[in-house]
């Protein structure tokens, strides 16, 4: 066990506590809001870029980025407001709701940490010695890639859709 394991345990533990505090229902609204913000930001970036170009006198690529970001922020804010308004009052299910929220919070963080470890691994961080001495590095590192592979295995159309999205992008990253 090394500093990386302690960091992974601490971040996952904190996420469990925050998820426990929120509860499953609020966590679920937060996750749905986050993914809705991403999806709507992607889909509405093109149509709203026309408005942004007119307001800020910017080129199309910059306008798409600004429009997508603004949609993401607005939808995330709306989901956050909805999340704050929710107050599950059922005392019997409160403990179950809180524990499930803690589990969801931990899982969210583990997937996020997996992405961070994957990206930092491409940059050569952490070093081999730290990776080899870590008890949890490999488990967390492979969580996201193995989950993606599982989806691709059971949903081949997902792989085709991802490949199509990649092929439809030109060198500037703008959808054709």
N, CA and C atoms as a LAMMPS dump frame, in Angstrom:
ITEM: TIMESTEP
0
ITEM: NUMBER OF ATOMS
528
ITEM: BOX BOUNDS ff ff ff
-5.0000000000000000e+02 5.0000000000000000e+02
-5.0000000000000000e+02 5.0000000000000000e+02
-5.0000000000000000e+02 5.0000000000000000e+02
ITEM: ATOMS id mol type element x y z
1 1 1 N 0.854 -1.175 0
2 1 2 C 0 0 0
3 1 3 C 0.899 1.237 0
4 2 1 N 0.544 2.208 -0.84
5 2 2 C 1.35 3.422 -0.946
6 2 3 C 0.443 4.654 -0.961
7 3 1 N 1.042 5.808 -1.246
8 3 2 C 0.297 7.071 -1.231
9 3 3 C -0.856 7.067 -2.224
10 4 1 N -0.69 6.385 -3.359
11 4 2 C -1.751 6.343 -4.366
12 4 3 C -2.971 5.596 -3.83
13 5 1 N -2.724 4.48 -3.134
14 5 2 C -3.825 3.728 -2.531
15 5 3 C -4.557 4.572 -1.49
16 6 1 N -3.789 5.271 -0.668
17 6 2 C -4.405 6.129 0.353
18 6 3 C -5.258 7.22 -0.292
19 7 1 N -4.76 7.788 -1.385
20 7 2 C -5.508 8.818 -2.103
21 7 3 C -6.796 8.24 -2.698
22 8 1 N -6.699 7.067 -3.329
23 8 2 C -7.883 6.429 -3.92
24 8 3 C -8.914 6.095 -2.845
25 9 1 N -8.455 5.568 -1.713
26 9 2 C -9.362 5.227 -0.61
27 9 3 C -10.011 6.492 -0.048
28 10 1 N -9.215 7.535 0.159
29 10 2 C -9.745 8.782 0.724
30 10 3 C -10.793 9.405 -0.195
31 11 1 N -10.49 9.497 -1.485
32 11 2 C -11.437 10.11 -2.426
33 11 3 C -12.719 9.291 -2.546
34 12 1 N -12.582 7.966 -2.565
35 12 2 C -13.769 7.109 -2.65
36 12 3 C -14.578 7.193 -1.359
37 13 1 N -13.899 7.246 -0.22
38 13 2 C -14.59 7.375 1.064
39 13 3 C -15.339 8.692 1.184
40 14 1 N -14.698 9.77 0.782
41 14 2 C -15.356 11.085 0.804
42 14 3 C -16.575 11.071 -0.113
43 15 1 N -16.435 10.45 -1.267
44 15 2 C -17.556 10.364 -2.212
45 15 3 C -18.698 9.543 -1.643
46 16 1 N -18.364 8.483 -0.895
47 16 2 C -19.415 7.698 -0.252
48 16 3 C -20.175 8.574 0.74
49 17 1 N -19.441 9.33 1.552
50 17 2 C -20.093 10.186 2.55
51 17 3 C -20.97 11.254 1.902
52 18 1 N -20.463 11.869 0.838
53 18 2 C -21.268 12.882 0.138
54 18 3 C -22.494 12.251 -0.515
55 19 1 N -22.324 11.062 -1.099
56 19 2 C -23.454 10.351 -1.693
57 19 3 C -24.455 9.918 -0.639
58 20 1 N -23.955 9.499 0.522
59 20 2 C -24.819 9.107 1.636
60 20 3 C -25.654 10.3 2.078
61 21 1 N -25.007 11.459 2.159
62 21 2 C -25.706 12.686 2.564
63 21 3 C -26.811 13.047 1.566
64 22 1 N -26.501 12.932 0.27
65 22 2 C -27.483 13.264 -0.766
66 22 3 C -28.584 12.222 -0.86
67 23 1 N -28.218 10.97 -0.791
68 23 2 C -29.171 9.89 -0.994
69 23 3 C -29.242 9.502 -2.462
70 24 1 N -29.803 8.334 -2.707
71 24 2 C -29.842 7.76 -4.054
72 24 3 C -30.639 8.625 -5.026
73 25 1 N -31.799 9.098 -4.594
74 25 2 C -32.68 9.837 -5.501
75 25 3 C -31.994 11.119 -5.976
76 26 1 N -31.393 11.86 -5.058
77 26 2 C -30.69 13.083 -5.456
78 26 3 C -29.47 12.756 -6.313
79 27 1 N -28.758 11.678 -5.974
80 27 2 C -27.604 11.267 -6.772
81 27 3 C -28.046 10.917 -8.183
82 28 1 N -29.158 10.21 -8.297
83 28 2 C -29.68 9.813 -9.605
84 28 3 C -30.043 11.045 -10.433
85 29 1 N -30.701 12.015 -9.816
86 29 2 C -31.042 13.254 -10.518
87 29 3 C -29.763 13.966 -10.962
88 30 1 N -28.746 13.971 -10.116
89 30 2 C -27.474 14.596 -10.464
90 30 3 C -26.804 13.922 -11.651
91 31 1 N -26.797 12.591 -11.658
92 31 2 C -26.175 11.84 -12.764
93 31 3 C -26.948 12.065 -14.06
94 32 1 N -28.271 11.982 -13.983
95 32 2 C -29.102 12.21 -15.175
96 32 3 C -28.909 13.644 -15.676
97 33 1 N -28.863 14.598 -14.761
98 33 2 C -28.636 15.991 -15.149
99 33 3 C -27.293 16.19 -15.823
100 34 1 N -26.254 15.549 -15.299
101 34 2 C -24.912 15.671 -15.871
102 34 3 C -24.876 15.128 -17.295
103 35 1 N -25.394 13.907 -17.486
104 35 2 C -25.366 13.317 -18.823
105 35 3 C -26.303 14.052 -19.785
106 36 1 N -27.428 14.543 -19.269
107 36 2 C -28.321 15.347 -20.109
108 36 3 C -27.625 16.63 -20.549
109 37 1 N -26.872 17.237 -19.643
110 37 2 C -26.142 18.464 -19.98
111 37 3 C -25.108 18.201 -21.072
112 38 1 N -24.415 17.08 -20.971
113 38 2 C -23.423 16.736 -22.001
114 38 3 C -24.104 16.502 -23.342
115 39 1 N -25.14 15.667 -23.336
116 39 2 C -25.823 15.309 -24.587
117 39 3 C -26.463 16.537 -25.226
118 40 1 N -27.185 17.326 -24.435
119 40 2 C -27.817 18.529 -24.989
120 40 3 C -26.776 19.548 -25.444
121 41 1 N -25.677 19.653 -24.71
122 41 2 C -24.602 20.554 -25.119
123 41 3 C -24.035 20.175 -26.477
124 42 1 N -23.879 18.871 -26.704
125 42 2 C -23.355 18.394 -27.988
126 42 3 C -24.361 18.646 -29.111
127 43 1 N -25.626 18.281 -28.863
128 43 2 C -26.632 18.392 -29.921
129 43 3 C -27.073 19.825 -30.216
130 44 1 N -27.049 20.681 -29.214
131 44 2 C -27.513 22.053 -29.43
132 44 3 C -26.384 23.028 -29.757
133 45 1 N -25.147 22.568 -29.682
134 45 2 C -24.005 23.449 -29.968
135 45 3 C -24.075 24.007 -31.382
136 46 1 N -24.402 23.158 -32.352
137 46 2 C -24.47 23.604 -33.747
138 46 3 C -25.545 24.642 -33.987
139 47 1 N -26.809 24.311 -33.657
140 47 2 C -27.875 25.285 -33.904
141 47 3 C -27.696 26.601 -33.132
142 48 1 N -27.221 26.53 -31.893
143 48 2 C -27.063 27.75 -31.096
144 48 3 C -25.799 28.529 -31.441
145 49 1 N -24.891 27.903 -32.186
146 49 2 C -23.656 28.607 -32.554
147 49 3 C -23.949 29.814 -33.442
148 50 1 N -25.053 29.761 -34.185
149 50 2 C -25.441 30.887 -35.042
150 50 3 C -25.722 32.118 -34.176
151 51 1 N -26.425 31.907 -33.073
152 51 2 C -26.741 33.006 -32.159
153 51 3 C -25.456 33.539 -31.52
154 52 1 N -24.593 32.627 -31.084
155 52 2 C -23.336 33.036 -30.446
156 52 3 C -22.459 33.806 -31.429
157 53 1 N -22.411 33.351 -32.692
158 53 2 C -21.617 34.057 -33.713
159 53 3 C -22.121 35.482 -33.892
160 54 1 N -23.433 35.653 -33.879
161 54 2 C -24.01 36.989 -34.055
162 54 3 C -23.732 37.881 -32.839
163 55 1 N -23.824 37.311 -31.646
164 55 2 C -23.628 38.099 -30.428
165 55 3 C -22.166 38.469 -30.176
166 56 1 N -21.268 37.534 -30.429
167 56 2 C -19.865 37.737 -30.059
168 56 3 C -18.928 37.919 -31.243
169 57 1 N -19.462 37.936 -32.442
170 57 2 C -18.651 38.1 -33.647
171 57 3 C -17.458 37.132 -33.646
172 58 1 N -17.78 35.839 -33.492
173 58 2 C -16.724 34.825 -33.44
174 58 3 C -16.857 33.861 -34.614
175 59 1 N -15.801 33.064 -34.828
176 59 2 C -15.863 32.071 -35.9
177 59 3 C -16.741 30.9 -35.463
178 60 1 N -17.107 30.05 -36.407
179 60 2 C -18.058 28.966 -36.152
180 60 3 C -17.555 27.972 -35.1
181 61 1 N -16.291 27.589 -35.178
182 61 2 C -15.764 26.612 -34.216
183 61 3 C -15.811 27.144 -32.789
184 62 1 N -15.382 28.378 -32.603
185 62 2 C -15.416 28.994 -31.276
186 62 3 C -16.856 29.137 -30.798
187 63 1 N -17.744 29.523 -31.689
188 63 2 C -19.16 29.685 -31.338
189 63 3 C -19.772 28.353 -30.914
190 64 1 N -19.407 27.266 -31.596
191 64 2 C -19.919 25.935 -31.221
192 64 3 C -19.47 25.562 -29.809
193 65 1 N -18.207 25.841 -29.515
194 65 2 C -17.679 25.512 -28.186
195 65 3 C -18.393 26.336 -27.118
196 66 1 N -18.538 27.627 -27.366
197 66 2 C -19.215 28.507 -26.404
198 66 3 C -20.672 28.087 -26.228
199 67 1 N -21.367 27.814 -27.322
200 67 2 C -22.778 27.412 -27.254
201 67 3 C -22.932 26.099 -26.491
202 68 1 N -22.091 25.125 -26.799
203 68 2 C -22.153 23.84 -26.104
204 68 3 C -21.887 23.991 -24.62
205 69 1 N -20.899 24.821 -24.286
206 69 2 C -20.569 25.063 -22.888
207 69 3 C -21.725 25.754 -22.163
208 70 1 N -22.33 26.753 -22.808
209 70 2 C -23.457 27.462 -22.188
210 70 3 C -24.639 26.533 -21.942
211 71 1 N -24.939 25.67 -22.913
212 71 2 C -26.031 24.703 -22.731
213 71 3 C -25.69 23.778 -21.566
214 72 1 N -24.442 23.303 -21.517
215 72 2 C -24.009 22.425 -20.428
216 72 3 C -24.216 23.105 -19.076
217 73 1 N -23.8 24.36 -18.963
218 73 2 C -23.916 25.097 -17.701
219 73 3 C -25.381 25.292 -17.313
220 74 1 N -26.222 25.691 -18.264
221 74 2 C -27.636 25.946 -17.968
222 74 3 C -28.346 24.661 -17.534
223 75 1 N -28.132 23.568 -18.263
224 75 2 C -28.791 22.302 -17.919
225 75 3 C -28.264 21.783 -16.58
226 76 1 N -26.965 21.895 -16.347
227 76 2 C -26.391 21.465 -15.064
228 76 3 C -26.971 22.278 -13.91
229 77 1 N -27.116 23.58 -14.117
230 77 2 C -27.68 24.449 -13.089
231 77 3 C -29.135 24.069 -12.808
232 78 1 N -29.907 23.815 -13.858
233 78 2 C -31.312 23.416 -13.687
234 78 3 C -31.402 22.092 -12.927
235 79 1 N -30.549 21.143 -13.265
236 79 2 C -30.546 19.852 -12.565
237 79 3 C -30.147 20.043 -11.108
238 80 1 N -29.207 20.949 -10.866
239 80 2 C -28.773 21.232 -9.503
240 80 3 C -29.913 21.829 -8.675
241 81 1 N -30.668 22.747 -9.28
242 81 2 C -31.824 23.327 -8.581
243 81 3 C -32.869 22.265 -8.268
244 82 1 N -33.142 21.402 -9.243
245 82 2 C -34.105 20.319 -9.036
246 82 3 C -33.625 19.4 -7.917
247 83 1 N -32.351 19.095 -7.925
248 83 2 C -31.762 18.211 -6.915
249 83 3 C -31.922 18.803 -5.518
250 84 1 N -31.738 20.117 -5.394
251 84 2 C -31.866 20.775 -4.088
252 84 3 C -33.317 20.796 -3.6
253 85 1 N -34.267 20.829 -4.544
254 85 2 C -35.681 20.888 -4.175
255 85 3 C -36.217 19.529 -3.722
256 86 1 N -35.567 18.449 -4.15
257 86 2 C -36.032 17.111 -3.788
258 86 3 C -35.777 16.843 -2.313
259 87 1 N -36.806 16.359 -1.634
260 87 2 C -36.667 16.014 -0.226
261 87 3 C -37.428 14.727 0.052
262 88 1 N -36.778 13.58 -0.201
263 88 2 C -37.454 12.32 0.116
264 88 3 C -37.715 12.256 1.621
265 89 1 N -38.984 12.11 2.004
266 89 2 C -39.365 12.173 3.412
267 89 3 C -39.654 10.818 4.04
268 90 1 N -39.633 9.764 3.265
269 90 2 C -39.968 8.444 3.779
270 90 3 C -38.891 7.986 4.762
271 91 1 N -39.231 7.942 6.058
272 91 2 C -38.258 7.586 7.096
273 91 3 C -37.812 6.128 6.988
274 92 1 N -38.702 5.241 6.57
275 92 2 C -38.368 3.82 6.468
276 92 3 C -37.303 3.602 5.405
277 93 1 N -37.473 4.233 4.262
278 93 2 C -36.538 4.036 3.163
279 93 3 C -35.353 4.994 3.207
280 94 1 N -35.316 5.872 4.202
281 94 2 C -34.267 6.879 4.268
282 94 3 C -32.875 6.25 4.358
283 95 1 N -32.701 5.254 5.217
284 95 2 C -31.397 4.61 5.366
285 95 3 C -30.992 3.905 4.078
286 96 1 N -31.935 3.2 3.465
287 96 2 C -31.651 2.517 2.196
288 96 3 C -31.293 3.546 1.129
289 97 1 N -32.054 4.628 1.063
290 97 2 C -31.795 5.708 0.108
291 97 3 C -30.395 6.293 0.317
292 98 1 N -30.02 6.522 1.573
293 98 2 C -28.713 7.103 1.87
294 98 3 C -27.57 6.146 1.535
295 99 1 N -27.709 4.875 1.902
296 99 2 C -26.658 3.895 1.602
297 99 3 C -26.51 3.724 0.095
298 100 1 N -27.63 3.632 -0.613
299 100 2 C -27.571 3.514 -2.081
300 100 3 C -26.927 4.763 -2.684
301 101 1 N -27.218 5.93 -2.128
302 101 2 C -26.581 7.167 -2.585
303 101 3 C -25.082 7.137 -2.367
304 102 1 N -24.661 6.592 -1.228
305 102 2 C -23.233 6.452 -0.949
306 102 3 C -22.549 5.521 -1.929
307 103 1 N -23.209 4.421 -2.258
308 103 2 C -22.651 3.465 -3.225
309 103 3 C -22.539 4.108 -4.6
310 104 1 N -23.591 4.806 -5.023
311 104 2 C -23.56 5.481 -6.328
312 104 3 C -22.466 6.55 -6.347
313 105 1 N -22.336 7.298 -5.264
314 105 2 C -21.286 8.311 -5.179
315 105 3 C -19.896 7.698 -5.292
316 106 1 N -19.693 6.576 -4.622
317 106 2 C -18.405 5.881 -4.704
318 106 3 C -18.136 5.387 -6.112
319 107 1 N -19.155 4.803 -6.744
320 107 2 C -18.98 4.3 -8.112
321 107 3 C -18.67 5.433 -9.084
322 108 1 N -19.368 6.549 -8.94
323 108 2 C -19.094 7.717 -9.792
324 108 3 C -17.629 8.119 -9.691
325 109 1 N -17.149 8.201 -8.469
326 109 2 C -15.768 8.614 -8.249
327 109 3 C -14.787 7.584 -8.784
328 110 1 N -15.086 6.304 -8.613
329 110 2 C -14.187 5.272 -9.127
330 110 3 C -14.071 5.345 -10.647
331 111 1 N -15.188 5.591 -11.338
332 111 2 C -15.131 5.744 -12.798
333 111 3 C -14.338 6.996 -13.18
334 112 1 N -14.546 8.07 -12.461
335 112 2 C -13.811 9.31 -12.709
336 112 3 C -12.314 9.095 -12.467
337 113 1 N -11.975 8.429 -11.36
338 113 2 C -10.573 8.139 -11.056
339 113 3 C -9.962 7.213 -12.097
340 114 1 N -10.751 6.271 -12.602
341 114 2 C -10.272 5.378 -13.656
342 114 3 C -9.888 6.18 -14.891
343 115 1 N -10.724 7.137 -15.26
344 115 2 C -10.418 7.987 -16.416
345 115 3 C -9.16 8.814 -16.16
346 116 1 N -9.036 9.356 -14.957
347 116 2 C -7.849 10.148 -14.619
348 116 3 C -6.59 9.281 -14.655
349 117 1 N -6.668 8.075 -14.078
350 117 2 C -5.502 7.185 -14.089
351 117 3 C -5.144 6.764 -15.506
352 118 1 N -6.163 6.544 -16.327
353 118 2 C -5.914 6.152 -17.717
354 118 3 C -5.185 7.27 -18.468
355 119 1 N -5.687 8.486 -18.334
356 119 2 C -5.075 9.632 -19.021
357 119 3 C -3.68 9.916 -18.461
358 120 1 N -3.547 9.895 -17.134
359 120 2 C -2.225 10.161 -16.545
360 120 3 C -1.243 9.044 -16.881
361 121 1 N -1.743 7.817 -17.062
362 121 2 C -0.883 6.711 -17.481
363 121 3 C -0.307 6.939 -18.865
364 122 1 N -1.084 7.563 -19.737
365 122 2 C -0.586 7.897 -21.074
366 122 3 C 0.551 8.911 -21.003
367 123 1 N 0.556 9.699 -19.933
368 123 2 C 1.592 10.717 -19.746
369 123 3 C 2.757 10.21 -18.887
370 124 1 N 2.702 8.925 -18.518
371 124 2 C 3.786 8.332 -17.738
372 124 3 C 3.716 8.592 -16.247
373 125 1 N 2.549 8.938 -15.75
374 125 2 C 2.371 9.192 -14.324
375 125 3 C 1.272 8.294 -13.793
376 126 1 N 1.373 7.701 -12.672
377 126 2 C 2.537 7.633 -11.796
378 126 3 C 3.592 6.674 -12.346
379 127 1 N 4.746 6.655 -11.723
380 127 2 C 5.851 5.819 -12.18
381 127 3 C 5.567 4.336 -11.989
382 128 1 N 6.387 3.497 -12.631
383 128 2 C 6.21 2.04 -12.564
384 128 3 C 6.243 1.52 -11.137
385 129 1 N 7.158 2.047 -10.35
386 129 2 C 7.304 1.57 -8.975
387 129 3 C 6.03 1.816 -8.174
388 130 1 N 5.457 2.999 -8.32
389 130 2 C 4.219 3.337 -7.602
390 130 3 C 3.089 2.421 -8.063
391 131 1 N 2.981 2.203 -9.376
392 131 2 C 1.936 1.323 -9.915
393 131 3 C 2.085 -0.094 -9.381
394 132 1 N 3.312 -0.612 -9.382
395 132 2 C 3.551 -1.99 -8.954
396 132 3 C 3.318 -2.19 -7.465
397 133 1 N 3.601 -1.175 -6.655
398 133 2 C 3.416 -1.279 -5.207
399 133 3 C 1.97 -1.035 -4.781
400 134 1 N 1.174 -0.482 -5.654
401 134 2 C -0.206 -0.13 -5.32
402 134 3 C -1.106 -1.361 -5.305
403 135 1 N -1.962 -1.44 -4.304
404 135 2 C -2.933 -2.535 -4.219
405 135 3 C -4.144 -2.293 -5.115
406 136 1 N -4.495 -1.031 -5.33
407 136 2 C -5.739 -0.709 -6.023
408 136 3 C -5.568 -0.114 -7.411
409 137 1 N -4.343 0.23 -7.799
410 137 2 C -4.125 0.915 -9.077
411 137 3 C -4.743 0.157 -10.247
412 138 1 N -4.379 -1.118 -10.406
413 138 2 C -4.862 -1.881 -11.567
414 138 3 C -6.377 -2.03 -11.549
415 139 1 N -6.946 -2.25 -10.38
416 139 2 C -8.404 -2.421 -10.285
417 139 3 C -9.14 -1.157 -10.721
418 140 1 N -8.66 -0.02 -10.243
419 140 2 C -9.314 1.244 -10.589
420 140 3 C -8.989 1.634 -12.028
421 141 1 N -7.743 1.455 -12.44
422 141 2 C -7.297 1.819 -13.792
423 141 3 C -8.142 1.13 -14.855
424 142 1 N -8.396 -0.164 -14.689
425 142 2 C -9.102 -0.932 -15.717
426 142 3 C -10.627 -0.858 -15.621
427 143 1 N -11.17 -0.203 -14.602
428 143 2 C -12.623 -0.147 -14.418
429 143 3 C -13.34 0.458 -15.62
430 144 1 N -12.936 1.628 -16.057
431 144 2 C -13.597 2.296 -17.182
432 144 3 C -13.385 1.554 -18.501
433 145 1 N -12.141 1.191 -18.859
434 145 2 C -11.959 0.459 -20.123
435 145 3 C -12.722 -0.868 -20.171
436 146 1 N -12.749 -1.596 -19.054
437 146 2 C -13.473 -2.868 -19.046
438 146 3 C -14.982 -2.655 -19.143
439 147 1 N -15.482 -1.589 -18.552
440 147 2 C -16.911 -1.283 -18.661
441 147 3 C -17.27 -0.931 -20.097
442 148 1 N -16.434 -0.132 -20.749
443 148 2 C -16.668 0.213 -22.156
444 148 3 C -16.643 -1.053 -23.008
445 149 1 N -15.664 -1.926 -22.775
446 149 2 C -15.587 -3.186 -23.522
447 149 3 C -16.818 -4.051 -23.294
448 150 1 N -17.355 -4.034 -22.078
449 150 2 C -18.563 -4.799 -21.776
450 150 3 C -19.747 -4.276 -22.581
451 151 1 N -19.892 -2.945 -22.651
452 151 2 C -20.976 -2.361 -23.441
453 151 3 C -20.819 -2.694 -24.916
454 152 1 N -19.592 -2.62 -25.405
455 152 2 C -19.334 -2.915 -26.819
456 152 3 C -19.623 -4.382 -27.11
457 153 1 N -19.285 -5.255 -26.165
458 153 2 C -19.511 -6.692 -26.345
459 153 3 C -21.003 -7.009 -26.463
460 154 1 N -21.802 -6.409 -25.589
461 154 2 C -23.231 -6.715 -25.574
462 154 3 C -24.066 -5.777 -26.438
463 155 1 N -23.447 -4.73 -26.94
464 155 2 C -24.148 -3.802 -27.821
465 155 3 C -23.217 -3.39 -28.951
466 156 1 N -23.052 -4.265 -29.954
467 156 2 C -22.15 -3.945 -31.062
468 156 3 C -22.52 -2.643 -31.77
469 157 1 N -23.786 -2.276 -31.736
470 157 2 C -24.193 -1.032 -32.39
471 157 3 C -23.555 0.178 -31.708
472 158 1 N -23.249 0.059 -30.413
473 158 2 C -22.588 1.163 -29.706
474 158 3 C -21.213 1.423 -30.309
475 159 1 N -20.488 0.356 -30.614
476 159 2 C -19.161 0.505 -31.221
477 159 3 C -19.279 1.173 -32.588
478 160 1 N -20.268 0.736 -33.371
479 160 2 C -20.473 1.322 -34.7
480 160 3 C -20.819 2.804 -34.597
481 161 1 N -21.651 3.165 -33.62
482 161 2 C -22.028 4.569 -33.437
483 161 3 C -20.817 5.417 -33.052
484 162 1 N -19.984 4.887 -32.154
485 162 2 C -18.782 5.616 -31.745
486 162 3 C -17.847 5.798 -32.93
487 163 1 N -17.65 4.727 -33.715
488 163 2 C -16.785 4.823 -34.895
489 163 3 C -17.34 5.817 -35.907
490 164 1 N -18.673 5.846 -36.066
491 164 2 C -19.287 6.783 -37.01
492 164 3 C -19.079 8.224 -36.551
493 165 1 N -19.233 8.466 -35.258
494 165 2 C -19.014 9.814 -34.722
495 165 3 C -17.578 10.25 -34.98
496 166 1 N -16.632 9.33 -34.745
497 166 2 C -15.22 9.655 -34.972
498 166 3 C -14.962 9.933 -36.446
499 167 1 N -15.552 9.124 -37.337
500 167 2 C -15.351 9.308 -38.771
501 167 3 C -16.007 10.587 -39.277
502 168 1 N -17.109 10.998 -38.648
503 168 2 C -17.822 12.196 -39.088
504 168 3 C -17.148 13.491 -38.638
505 169 1 N -16.108 13.375 -37.842
506 169 2 C -15.388 14.567 -37.393
507 169 3 C -14.282 14.867 -38.397
508 170 1 N -14.105 16.142 -38.707
509 170 2 C -12.96 16.504 -39.546
510 170 3 C -11.775 16.811 -38.628
511 171 1 N -10.685 17.235 -39.172
512 171 2 C -9.462 17.44 -38.392
513 171 3 C -9.609 18.512 -37.314
514 172 1 N -10.538 19.43 -37.466
515 172 2 C -10.711 20.481 -36.458
516 172 3 C -11.613 20.034 -35.319
517 173 1 N -12.188 18.824 -35.423
518 173 2 C -13.062 18.328 -34.375
519 173 3 C -14.503 18.74 -34.548
520 174 1 N -14.84 19.369 -35.654
521 174 2 C -16.201 19.819 -35.904
522 174 3 C -16.924 18.752 -36.712
523 175 1 N -18.146 18.437 -36.302
524 175 2 C -18.932 17.451 -37.019
525 175 3 C -19.242 17.951 -38.415
526 176 1 N -19.072 17.05 -39.39
527 176 2 C -19.339 17.419 -40.793
528 176 3 C -20.82 17.529 -41.056
